[in-house]
Every structure is written in structure tokens, then in C-alpha cells.
Amino acid sequence: MDDRQKLLHDWTEKLLAAFEIDGTEVDIDAVLGLAGRAAHGVVRPAAPLTTFVVGYAAGLAVGSGQADEQVAMRSATAVADALCAEAAADGGSE
């Protein structure tokens, strides 16, 4: 693990602890990949908005009992990925 990866891992662990959701699995590479696709397929500011909405949608699905954590994140990410691809195909970003 390089310094950047360790910093991101440690920061994620700190966030999870602060929100009292320790033990939640976060695929940092998947989140960063989605953010990159949103930034390049839509516009840069779409990256944090996209990852926030995906996390929120997944959280709602888990909280309402519609899906477990893994399924909720995969499903929400797949929807966002499809929208990012559509936006990129339509002419995309900066």
C-alpha cells in the first residue's frame, strides 16, 4: 500500500468510526473510479455529487430492507455508471 492509499484507507476508517458505522466495507477504488467517470463523462463537479447520491441511495435501500449493503452499493453504482456512460456518449464534460 503506497502513502496515498494508506492515507485514503485511514481517512475512510476515521469517517466510518465518526459515523459509528465501523466495519462497513468501502471499496475505495470503486468509489474513485465512479467519481472519475462522473467527472469526465459529465463535468468535474459531478464527481462528489454522484458519489454522494449513490451512497445515499444505497443507504436508503439498506435502511428500508430492500437490499443488503453489497447489493445496494452494486445496484446504485450500476445506475450511476450507466448514466455517466450516457452523458459521455452525449458529449460529456470538460
Secondary structure, DSSP 8 states (H G I E B T S, - for coil): --HHHHHHHHHHHHHHHHTT-TT----HHHHHHHHHHHHHHT-TTHHHHHHHHHHHHHHHHHHTTSS-HHHHHHHHHHHHHHHHHHHHHTT---
